[in-house]
Amino acid sequence: MFSDGRIQQAATPSELYENAANAFVANFVGENNGLTGRVVASSDTWATLMLADGTTIRGRCGTGVGPGEEAMLALRPERAHIASATDVPTDADANTVTGVVRELVYCGDHHRVHLMLGHGEGVIVKVPNTQRHDLPALGQPTTVTWRHDDCKILAMAASRGAVMSSSAAVVSASPSNSPLIAGVN
């Protein structure tokens, strides 16, 4: 993968998707929840990212990530889960954030749930379309959870002039009148 004439990562498609080297690659290959923050702790294996609202997220540590640096959390929408009111994880291996449901999109085999976190960044969760999953209501505060090893804390793109996609981080109300999309105006 190239950006601005520089190699960002040389890998198989599955490696690019599952183990991006930096924020540019994570945003370029597939859909990504790119939450940003400051690294408060890191080791060779794990890093902890503090979001703007003070929430800390633990994930796999990418190359070049160190305490005090700005970084991005790479979390694929299919790795996140909506927690039910009685099923909020207390597992030490789980991350949680709470947001307000702003949009529900029916996609056949799954629903896309768009949430806005308290500090203004958005999260998208893909919920399988099965009878076992109840969807939250529009406007409802909802907890999202995922395992530490399902996300990665990444250095911002190394390439000068690389443009970061912010589409995963910005969720806006849906102006659509489609019965497949429900949005909060």
BELQUI-V976254 format. One record per residue. N is the residue number from 1. RES is the residue in one letter. SS is DSSP state (helix for helix, strand for strand, loop for the rest). OMEGA is omega in radians with two decimals (* if undefined). BURIAL is 1 if it has 16 or more other ideal C-beta (glycine too) atoms within 10 Angstrom, else 0. Layout:
n = [N;N]
res = [RES;RES]
ss = [SS;SS]
omega = [OMEGA;OMEGA]
burial = [BURIAL;BURIAL]
This chain:
n = [1;2;3;4;5;6;7;8;9;10;11;12;13;14;15;16;17;18;19;20;21;22;23;24;25;26;27;28;29;30;31;32;33;34;35;36;37;38;39;40;41;42;43;44;45;46;47;48;49;50;51;52;53;54;55;56;57;58;59;60;61;62;63;64;65;66;67;68;69;70;71;72;73;74;75;76;77;78;79;80;81;82;83;84;85;86;87;88;89;90;91;92;93;94;95;96;97;98;99;100;101;102;103;104;105;106;107;108;109;110;111;112;113;114;115;116;117;118;119;120;121;122;123;124;125;126;127;128;129;130;131;132;133;134;135;136;137;138;139;140;141;142;143;144;145;146;147;148;149;150;151;152;153;154;155;156;157;158;159;160;161;162;163;164;165;166;167;168;169;170;171;172;173;174;175;176;177;178;179;180;181;182;183;184;185]
res = [M;F;S;D;G;R;I;Q;Q;A;A;T;P;S;E;L;Y;E;N;A;A;N;A;F;V;A;N;F;V;G;E;N;N;G;L;T;G;R;V;V;A;S;S;D;T;W;A;T;L;M;L;A;D;G;T;T;I;R;G;R;C;G;T;G;V;G;P;G;E;E;A;M;L;A;L;R;P;E;R;A;H;I;A;S;A;T;D;V;P;T;D;A;D;A;N;T;V;T;G;V;V;R;E;L;V;Y;C;G;D;H;H;R;V;H;L;M;L;G;H;G;E;G;V;I;V;K;V;P;N;T;Q;R;H;D;L;P;A;L;G;Q;P;T;T;V;T;W;R;H;D;D;C;K;I;L;A;M;A;A;S;R;G;A;V;M;S;S;S;A;A;V;V;S;A;S;P;S;N;S;P;L;I;A;G;V;N]
ss = [loop;strand;strand;loop;loop;strand;strand;loop;loop;loop;loop;loop;helix;helix;helix;helix;helix;helix;loop;loop;loop;loop;helix;helix;helix;helix;helix;helix;loop;loop;loop;loop;strand;strand;strand;strand;strand;strand;strand;strand;strand;strand;loop;loop;loop;strand;strand;strand;strand;strand;loop;loop;loop;loop;loop;strand;strand;strand;strand;strand;strand;loop;loop;loop;loop;loop;loop;loop;loop;strand;strand;strand;strand;strand;strand;loop;helix;helix;helix;loop;strand;strand;strand;loop;loop;loop;loop;loop;loop;loop;loop;loop;loop;strand;strand;strand;strand;strand;strand;strand;strand;strand;strand;strand;strand;strand;loop;loop;loop;strand;strand;strand;strand;strand;strand;strand;strand;loop;loop;loop;loop;strand;strand;strand;strand;strand;strand;strand;loop;loop;loop;loop;loop;loop;loop;loop;loop;loop;loop;loop;strand;strand;strand;strand;strand;strand;strand;helix;helix;helix;strand;strand;strand;strand;strand;loop;loop;loop;loop;loop;loop;loop;loop;loop;loop;loop;loop;loop;loop;loop;loop;loop;loop;loop;loop;loop;loop;loop;loop;loop;strand;strand;strand;loop;loop]
omega = [-3.13;2.96;3.11;3.09;3.14;3.07;3.08;3.12;3.05;-3.06;3.06;3.10;-3.13;3.09;3.09;-3.10;-3.03;-3.01;-3.12;-3.13;-3.14;-3.07;3.12;-3.11;-3.13;-3.13;-3.10;-3.06;3.09;-3.12;-3.05;2.95;-3.06;3.10;-3.09;3.13;-3.13;3.12;3.13;3.08;3.07;3.02;3.10;-3.02;-3.00;3.03;3.08;-3.11;3.05;3.10;-3.09;-3.13;3.13;3.08;3.07;-3.11;3.10;3.13;3.07;-3.06;3.08;3.12;3.07;3.14;3.14;-3.13;3.11;-3.09;3.00;-3.13;3.14;3.02;3.05;3.14;3.11;-3.09;3.14;3.12;-3.13;-3.11;3.02;3.12;3.07;-3.11;-3.13;-3.02;3.10;-3.03;3.00;-3.13;3.11;3.14;-3.07;2.99;3.05;2.98;3.10;3.13;3.12;-3.14;-3.12;-3.11;3.04;-3.11;3.08;-3.09;3.14;-3.10;3.09;3.02;3.03;3.13;3.13;3.13;3.05;3.11;-3.08;-3.12;3.00;3.09;-3.12;3.08;3.05;3.11;3.03;-3.13;3.13;3.14;3.08;-3.14;-3.11;-3.06;3.01;3.13;3.05;3.13;3.04;3.13;-3.08;2.99;-3.02;3.10;3.08;-3.11;3.04;-3.13;3.11;-3.09;3.07;3.11;-3.12;3.08;-3.00;2.99;3.05;-3.06;-3.11;-3.04;3.04;3.09;3.11;-3.13;3.12;3.06;3.11;-3.06;3.13;-3.07;-3.11;3.12;3.14;3.12;-3.11;3.07;-3.04;3.02;-3.11;3.08;3.13;-3.11;3.07;-3.12;3.07;-3.14;*]
burial = [1;0;1;0;0;0;0;1;1;0;1;0;0;0;0;1;1;1;1;1;1;1;1;1;1;1;1;1;1;1;1;1;1;1;1;1;1;0;1;0;0;1;0;0;0;0;1;1;1;0;1;0;0;0;1;0;1;1;1;1;1;1;0;0;1;0;0;0;0;0;1;1;1;1;1;1;1;1;1;1;1;1;1;0;0;0;0;0;0;0;0;0;0;1;1;1;1;1;1;1;1;1;1;1;1;0;0;0;0;1;1;1;1;1;1;1;1;0;0;0;1;1;1;1;1;1;1;0;0;0;0;0;0;0;1;1;0;1;0;0;0;1;1;1;1;1;1;1;0;1;1;1;1;1;1;1;1;1;1;0;0;1;0;1;0;0;0;1;1;0;1;0;0;1;0;0;0;0;0;0;1;1;1;1;0]
